[in-house]
Amino acid sequence: MFDVLLSIAISFTITFLAIPAIINVAEMKKLFDMPDERKVHNSPITPLGGLGIFAGFVFGCLLTLHFNQYADLQYFMASSFVIFFLGLKDDILVISPVKKFIGQVLAAFIIVYYGGIQIRSMHGFLGVYQLPEMFSLLLTYFAVIVVINSFNLIDGVDGLAGSLGLLSTVVFGVYFLYVNMLPYAVIAFSLAGSLLAFLIFNFQPAKIFMGDTGSLLIGTINAILVIKFINVANTGDVSFPILASPAVGFTILMIPLLDTLRVFGIRILHRRSPFSPDRNHIHHLLLDRGFSHRSITLTLVAINLVMIALVFLGRSMNCTLLIFSVFGIFFSIIAGILYLLPATPRLFVARNSLEDSAQLTKASKFVALTKDKMLEQNN
């Protein structure tokens, strides 16, 4: 228990101290993410908050985990470093979806092959239990990559991805702590402590974004935690078994997972790449109907929390029934948003000719804000 409390204190403190320094450096170096027709912020904000989240998380883990007793933990840290450098490059320079996908596959390979995280059974979902080895590996890679991308794609309004990540890591952390799996509890609470500190600066009005560095890290750690949770909670070896562990684990990540699957499905139906940008996410639908960033975040987190409580209460029920019930409720909410709430007109600010001529966003996501700097680049 002391290690858990220490990990929370360390990760929170380091992230809390790092974020203001990152903001100051970003202002001095003019490292900002500029608003455009797709983005929902209307002022330049740095997307380097993931640096602070990663620093707090890593220090919290390294100073409290006993790597000599649990060999698989070092591989989880290794996958986190892969995701960190991948996200950092994507935050600073524009990288292609293919390169981004390759980096995610590499992280997933470390988690599965070296870390031993694998979905070996469906635990009764659709009447399926033990899985063939090849199908088990393919399903695990698919699940890890989908979870990683789900938090990346849900990061669209102030505080949303961080709040959902905080909710999921706290829930997983509490369970692992209760069943005396302290290493996984430390990993969960280390990330939770970092996210709690980050949200102080990210809740509307946001002073900083987490960027891909932060959102990909949240997805990676949650992918590890949810698969471990499903495998462990369904066994009789733990002090608190959960028969419908796949349903509970799925519900903990309900909002980012189902929204990502829904958006991917829409893009594929329109014969577009699943990774092509659009404004079909659930937070975009709510923004178009006049919701503020704060109200969107609080509403979606509340929905997720209520669903976790309901599925947990029904944890002894049929796993398939629970998962399809979650699907039905989520898509009923989407239908209610689309057909019961009228969309409000949205206004856009046109770029001026000076910004158009600068062409700064071709090579980097960061642009200089000072007029002198832009004129200098034009010359």
C-alpha positions as CSV (number, residue, x, y, z in Angstrom):
1,M,0.0,0.0,0.0
2,F,2.9,2.4,0.8
3,D,4.3,1.8,-2.8
4,V,0.9,2.8,-4.3
5,L,0.6,6.0,-2.2
6,L,4.2,6.9,-3.0
7,S,3.7,6.3,-6.7
8,I,0.7,8.7,-6.7
9,A,2.6,11.3,-4.8
10,I,5.7,11.2,-7.0
11,S,3.8,11.1,-10.3
12,F,1.4,13.9,-9.3
13,T,4.2,16.1,-8.0
14,I,6.5,15.7,-11.0
15,T,3.8,16.3,-13.5
16,F,2.4,19.3,-11.5
17,L,5.9,20.9,-11.5
18,A,6.7,20.0,-15.1
19,I,3.6,21.4,-16.8
20,P,4.2,25.1,-16.0
21,A,7.9,24.7,-17.2
22,I,6.7,23.1,-20.4
23,I,4.2,25.9,-21.0
24,N,6.9,28.6,-20.4
25,V,9.3,26.9,-22.8
26,A,6.6,26.6,-25.4
27,E,5.8,30.3,-25.2
28,M,9.5,31.2,-25.5
29,K,10.0,29.0,-28.5
30,K,6.6,29.6,-30.0
31,L,5.7,25.9,-30.0
32,F,1.9,26.1,-30.5
33,D,-0.8,24.1,-32.1
34,M,-2.8,26.6,-34.2
35,P,-6.6,26.4,-34.5
36,D,-8.1,25.5,-37.9
37,E,-11.5,24.4,-39.3
38,R,-11.2,20.9,-37.7
39,K,-9.9,21.8,-34.3
40,V,-12.1,23.0,-31.5
41,H,-9.8,25.4,-29.8
42,N,-9.7,29.0,-30.9
43,S,-6.4,30.1,-29.5
44,P,-2.8,28.8,-29.9
45,I,-2.0,26.2,-27.2
46,T,1.0,23.9,-26.9
47,P,0.3,20.2,-27.3
48,L,3.4,19.1,-25.3
49,G,1.6,18.2,-22.1
50,G,2.3,14.5,-22.7
51,L,5.9,15.3,-21.7
52,G,4.8,16.1,-18.2
53,I,2.4,13.1,-18.0
54,F,5.2,10.7,-19.2
55,A,7.7,12.2,-16.8
56,G,5.4,11.8,-13.8
57,F,4.3,8.3,-14.8
58,V,7.8,6.9,-15.4
59,F,9.3,8.4,-12.2
60,G,6.4,7.1,-10.2
61,C,6.9,3.6,-11.6
62,L,10.7,3.5,-11.6
63,L,10.9,4.5,-8.0
64,T,8.3,2.1,-6.6
65,L,8.2,-1.0,-8.8
66,H,10.4,-4.0,-8.0
67,F,11.7,-5.0,-11.4
68,N,13.8,-7.8,-9.9
69,Q,10.7,-9.5,-8.7
70,Y,8.5,-8.9,-11.7
71,A,10.4,-9.3,-15.0
72,D,7.5,-8.4,-17.3
73,L,7.3,-4.8,-15.9
74,Q,10.5,-3.7,-17.7
75,Y,8.9,-4.6,-21.0
76,F,5.8,-2.4,-20.2
77,M,8.2,0.5,-19.5
78,A,10.0,-0.3,-22.8
79,S,6.7,-0.2,-24.7
80,S,5.9,3.1,-23.0
81,F,9.2,4.6,-24.2
82,V,8.4,3.5,-27.8
83,I,5.0,5.2,-27.6
84,F,6.6,8.3,-26.0
85,F,9.0,8.9,-28.8
86,L,6.4,8.1,-31.4
87,G,3.9,10.5,-29.9
88,L,6.6,13.2,-29.4
89,K,7.6,13.1,-33.0
90,D,4.0,13.2,-34.1
91,D,3.4,16.3,-31.9
92,I,6.4,18.1,-33.3
93,L,6.5,16.9,-36.9
94,V,3.7,15.5,-39.1
95,I,4.2,11.8,-39.5
96,S,2.2,9.5,-41.8
97,P,-0.5,7.2,-40.4
98,V,1.6,4.2,-41.7
99,K,4.7,5.2,-39.7
100,K,2.4,5.8,-36.7
101,F,0.8,2.4,-37.1
102,I,4.2,0.7,-37.4
103,G,5.3,2.3,-34.1
104,Q,2.1,1.1,-32.4
105,V,2.6,-2.5,-33.7
106,L,6.2,-2.4,-32.3
107,A,4.9,-1.4,-28.9
108,A,2.2,-4.0,-29.0
109,F,4.8,-6.7,-29.9
110,I,6.8,-5.8,-26.8
111,I,3.7,-6.0,-24.7
112,V,2.5,-9.3,-26.1
113,Y,5.8,-11.2,-26.9
114,Y,7.9,-10.0,-24.0
115,G,5.4,-8.8,-21.5
116,G,3.1,-11.9,-21.7
117,I,-0.1,-9.9,-22.1
118,Q,-2.4,-12.0,-24.3
119,I,-6.1,-12.7,-24.6
120,R,-6.2,-16.5,-24.4
121,S,-9.9,-16.9,-23.7
122,M,-13.1,-15.1,-24.4
123,H,-14.5,-16.2,-21.0
124,G,-17.9,-17.1,-22.5
125,F,-18.5,-14.1,-24.8
126,L,-20.5,-15.4,-27.7
127,G,-20.2,-18.8,-26.2
128,V,-16.4,-18.9,-26.8
129,Y,-13.9,-19.8,-24.2
130,Q,-10.3,-21.0,-25.1
131,L,-8.9,-19.5,-28.3
132,P,-6.5,-21.1,-30.8
133,E,-3.0,-19.6,-30.4
134,M,-2.9,-17.8,-33.7
135,F,-6.3,-16.3,-33.3
136,S,-5.4,-15.3,-29.7
137,L,-2.4,-13.4,-30.9
138,L,-4.2,-11.6,-33.7
139,L,-7.0,-10.6,-31.3
140,T,-4.6,-9.4,-28.8
141,Y,-2.7,-7.2,-31.3
142,F,-6.0,-5.9,-32.6
143,A,-7.2,-5.1,-29.1
144,V,-4.0,-3.3,-28.0
145,I,-3.9,-1.2,-31.2
146,V,-7.6,-0.3,-30.9
147,V,-7.3,0.8,-27.3
148,I,-4.1,2.8,-28.0
149,N,-5.9,4.7,-30.8
150,S,-9.2,5.1,-29.0
151,F,-7.7,7.5,-26.4
152,N,-5.8,9.3,-29.2
153,L,-9.0,9.8,-31.1
154,I,-11.2,10.8,-28.1
155,D,-8.8,13.6,-27.2
156,G,-10.9,16.3,-28.8
157,V,-12.1,18.7,-26.1
158,D,-10.5,20.1,-22.9
159,G,-10.2,17.5,-20.2
160,L,-12.0,14.6,-21.9
161,A,-9.2,12.1,-22.6
162,G,-7.5,12.9,-19.3
163,S,-10.7,12.5,-17.3
164,L,-11.6,9.2,-19.0
165,G,-8.0,8.0,-18.5
166,L,-8.1,9.0,-14.9
167,L,-11.4,7.1,-14.4
168,S,-10.2,3.9,-16.0
169,T,-6.8,3.8,-14.3
170,V,-8.4,4.5,-10.9
171,V,-10.9,1.6,-11.4
172,F,-8.2,-0.8,-12.6
173,G,-5.9,0.3,-9.8
174,V,-8.5,-0.2,-7.1
175,Y,-9.2,-3.7,-8.3
176,F,-5.5,-4.7,-8.6
177,L,-4.9,-3.3,-5.2
178,Y,-7.8,-5.2,-3.7
179,V,-6.6,-8.5,-5.1
180,N,-3.1,-7.8,-4.0
181,M,-1.5,-7.4,-7.5
182,L,0.5,-4.4,-6.4
183,P,2.8,-4.0,-9.5
184,Y,-0.3,-3.4,-11.7
185,A,-1.9,-1.2,-9.0
186,V,1.3,0.9,-9.0
187,I,1.3,1.2,-12.8
188,A,-2.4,2.3,-12.8
189,F,-2.1,4.8,-9.9
190,S,1.2,6.3,-11.3
191,L,-0.6,7.2,-14.5
192,A,-3.7,8.4,-12.5
193,G,-1.5,10.7,-10.4
194,S,0.1,12.2,-13.5
195,L,-3.3,12.7,-15.2
196,L,-4.8,14.3,-12.1
197,A,-2.0,16.9,-12.1
198,F,-2.3,17.4,-15.8
199,L,-6.0,18.0,-15.6
200,I,-5.4,21.0,-13.4
201,F,-4.0,22.7,-16.5
202,N,-6.1,21.0,-19.1
203,F,-9.6,21.5,-17.8
204,Q,-11.5,24.2,-19.6
205,P,-10.1,26.7,-20.3
206,A,-7.0,24.5,-21.2
207,K,-3.6,26.0,-20.9
208,I,-2.0,23.0,-22.5
209,F,-2.9,19.8,-24.4
210,M,-1.6,16.3,-23.9
211,G,-0.9,15.8,-27.6
212,D,-0.3,12.3,-29.1
213,T,2.5,11.8,-26.5
214,G,0.0,11.8,-23.7
215,S,-3.0,10.2,-25.4
216,L,-1.0,7.3,-26.9
217,L,0.6,6.6,-23.5
218,I,-2.9,6.5,-21.8
219,G,-4.0,4.0,-24.4
220,T,-1.0,1.8,-24.1
221,I,-1.2,1.6,-20.3
222,N,-5.0,1.0,-20.4
223,A,-4.5,-1.8,-23.0
224,I,-2.1,-3.6,-20.6
225,L,-4.4,-3.1,-17.7
226,V,-7.6,-4.2,-19.3
227,I,-6.2,-7.4,-20.8
228,K,-4.6,-8.3,-17.5
229,F,-7.8,-7.5,-15.7
230,I,-9.9,-9.7,-18.0
231,N,-7.5,-12.6,-17.6
232,V,-7.1,-12.3,-13.8
233,A,-10.6,-11.4,-12.7
234,N,-12.2,-14.4,-14.3
235,T,-10.0,-17.0,-12.5
236,G,-10.7,-18.5,-9.1
237,D,-7.2,-17.7,-7.9
238,V,-8.1,-14.1,-6.9
239,S,-9.9,-13.0,-3.8
240,F,-12.6,-11.2,-5.8
241,P,-13.4,-13.0,-9.0
242,I,-15.6,-11.4,-11.7
243,L,-17.3,-13.9,-14.0
244,A,-18.2,-11.3,-16.6
245,S,-14.7,-9.7,-16.6
246,P,-14.7,-9.1,-20.4
247,A,-17.9,-7.1,-20.0
248,V,-16.6,-5.1,-17.0
249,G,-13.3,-4.4,-18.7
250,F,-15.0,-3.3,-21.9
251,T,-17.4,-1.0,-20.0
252,I,-14.5,0.7,-18.2
253,L,-13.2,1.8,-21.6
254,M,-16.7,2.1,-23.1
255,I,-16.7,5.8,-24.3
256,P,-13.3,5.8,-26.1
257,L,-13.7,2.2,-27.5
258,L,-17.2,2.4,-28.8
259,D,-16.8,5.9,-30.2
260,T,-13.6,4.8,-32.1
261,L,-15.3,1.7,-33.5
262,R,-18.3,3.8,-34.5
263,V,-16.2,6.5,-36.3
264,F,-14.0,3.8,-38.0
265,G,-17.2,2.1,-39.2
266,I,-18.5,5.4,-40.7
267,R,-15.3,6.1,-42.5
268,I,-15.0,2.6,-43.9
269,L,-18.7,2.8,-45.1
270,H,-17.8,6.0,-46.9
271,R,-14.8,4.3,-48.5
272,R,-12.3,6.4,-46.6
273,S,-9.3,5.4,-44.5
274,P,-10.2,4.7,-40.9
275,F,-7.5,7.1,-39.8
276,S,-8.7,10.0,-42.0
277,P,-9.8,13.0,-39.9
278,D,-13.4,14.2,-39.6
279,R,-15.9,15.6,-37.1
280,N,-18.0,12.6,-36.3
281,H,-16.8,11.9,-32.8
282,I,-19.3,12.0,-30.0
283,H,-17.6,15.2,-28.6
284,H,-18.0,16.9,-32.0
285,L,-21.7,16.0,-32.0
286,L,-22.1,17.6,-28.6
287,L,-20.1,20.6,-29.5
288,D,-22.3,21.2,-32.6
289,R,-25.3,21.2,-30.3
290,G,-24.0,23.9,-28.0
291,F,-22.3,21.9,-25.2
292,S,-19.2,23.4,-23.7
293,H,-16.0,21.5,-23.2
294,R,-16.6,21.2,-19.5
295,S,-20.2,19.9,-19.9
296,I,-19.1,17.4,-22.5
297,T,-16.3,16.0,-20.3
298,L,-18.5,15.8,-17.2
299,T,-21.4,14.3,-19.1
300,L,-19.4,11.6,-20.8
301,V,-17.4,10.7,-17.7
302,A,-20.7,10.5,-15.7
303,I,-22.2,8.2,-18.4
304,N,-19.1,6.0,-18.3
305,L,-19.1,5.8,-14.5
306,V,-22.8,4.9,-14.3
307,M,-22.4,2.2,-16.9
308,I,-19.4,0.7,-15.0
309,A,-21.5,0.6,-11.8
310,L,-24.5,-1.0,-13.6
311,V,-22.3,-3.7,-15.3
312,F,-20.4,-4.3,-12.1
313,L,-23.7,-5.0,-10.3
314,G,-24.6,-7.4,-13.0
315,R,-21.2,-9.1,-13.1
316,S,-22.7,-12.6,-12.5
317,M,-24.9,-12.3,-15.5
318,N,-24.2,-13.6,-19.0
319,C,-21.1,-11.8,-20.5
320,T,-22.6,-11.6,-24.0
321,L,-25.8,-10.0,-22.8
322,L,-24.0,-7.4,-20.8
323,I,-21.7,-6.4,-23.6
324,F,-24.5,-6.1,-26.1
325,S,-26.5,-4.1,-23.6
326,V,-23.6,-1.6,-23.3
327,F,-23.6,-1.4,-27.2
328,G,-27.3,-0.8,-27.2
329,I,-27.2,1.9,-24.5
330,F,-24.3,3.7,-26.2
331,F,-25.8,3.8,-29.6
332,S,-29.2,4.9,-28.1
333,I,-27.3,7.8,-26.7
334,I,-25.8,8.6,-30.1
335,A,-29.3,8.4,-31.7
336,G,-30.7,10.7,-29.0
337,I,-27.9,13.3,-29.7
338,L,-28.5,13.2,-33.4
339,Y,-32.3,13.2,-33.5
340,L,-33.4,14.9,-30.3
341,L,-30.9,17.7,-30.0
342,P,-30.9,20.3,-32.7
343,A,-27.5,21.3,-34.1
344,T,-26.4,24.9,-33.7
345,P,-24.6,26.9,-36.4
346,R,-20.8,27.1,-36.0
347,L,-18.6,30.1,-36.9
348,F,-15.1,29.8,-38.3
349,V,-12.4,32.5,-38.3
350,A,-10.7,32.7,-41.7
351,R,-7.0,32.8,-42.0
352,N,-5.4,36.0,-43.1
353,S,-3.1,36.3,-46.1
354,L,0.0,36.5,-43.9
355,E,-0.8,33.1,-42.4
356,D,-1.5,31.6,-45.8
357,S,1.8,32.7,-47.2
358,A,3.8,31.5,-44.3
359,Q,3.0,27.8,-45.1
360,L,4.4,26.9,-41.7
361,T,2.3,23.9,-41.1
362,K,3.6,21.8,-44.0
363,A,6.7,20.6,-42.1
364,S,5.5,21.0,-38.5
365,K,2.5,21.1,-36.4
366,F,4.0,24.1,-34.6
367,V,3.9,27.6,-36.0
368,A,5.4,30.9,-35.0
369,L,3.0,33.5,-33.7
370,T,5.0,36.7,-33.9
371,K,4.4,38.9,-36.9
372,D,8.2,39.5,-37.2
373,K,8.9,35.8,-37.3
374,M,6.3,35.2,-40.0
375,L,7.6,38.0,-42.1
376,E,11.1,36.8,-41.7
377,Q,10.1,33.4,-43.0
378,N,8.4,34.9,-46.0
379,N,11.6,36.7,-46.9
